[in-house]
Amino acid sequence: MALGISLPVGGIEFEYAEAWTVDGPLRTGMVNLLLRIPREAVRLQLYASAGAGVYRDRGAANGGSGLAGGVGGGILIPLPGPFGVRLDYRVLGLRRPERGDRPQRIYAGVNLAF
C-alpha cells in the first residue's frame, strides 16, 4: 500500500509492503522520491524511484529488523478518467550483514489521481 503526492516531474511516496520470501514474511516501510517523465511528453509515464526506511524480517533464524534502502522504477499506464495501472520493480538493500542477498519485488496496482 502506498500513498503519495506527485507533481508533473517528481513526487514523494510513503509505502508499506509485505512480501513473502523463501524464509517467510518481509515487511518494509519506506519513503521514496519519484522522478518521472511529464504526462504531456508521453502517453505512458516512466519513473524512477529511490528511498529509505525500515524492515522487519520474520523468517528463519536470521530474522530481525533494521534500516533499508531501495531503488527501482516502473511505468504508469493511464486509463479513462482519473485511474491508471502502475507496474513497479524494486531492489531492496537491507542492513543485515549475516545475509548478503538483495530482495527484489515486482508489483502492480491501481493509481487514482485527484
PERAPE-V239923 format. One record per backbone hydrogen bond with DSSP energy under -1.0 kcal/mol. NH is the residue of the N-H (numbers start at 0). CO is the residue of the C=O. Records with the same first field share a line. If there is no record, write none. Layout:
NH=CO / CO
This chain:
2=13
4=11
6=9
10=33
11=4
12=31
13=2
14=29
15=0
16=27
18=25
20=23
25=18
26=55
27=16
28=53
29=14
30=51
31=12
32=49
33=10
34=47
35=8
36=45
40=37
44=75
46=73
47=34
48=71
49=32
50=69
51=30
52=67
53=28
54=65
55=26
56=63
57=24
59=22
63=56
65=54
67=52
68=92
69=50
70=90
71=48
72=88
73=46
74=86
75=44
76=84
78=82
83=110
84=76
85=108
86=74
87=106
88=72
89=104
90=70
91=102
92=68
94=66
95=93
98=95
104=89
106=87
108=85
110=83
112=81
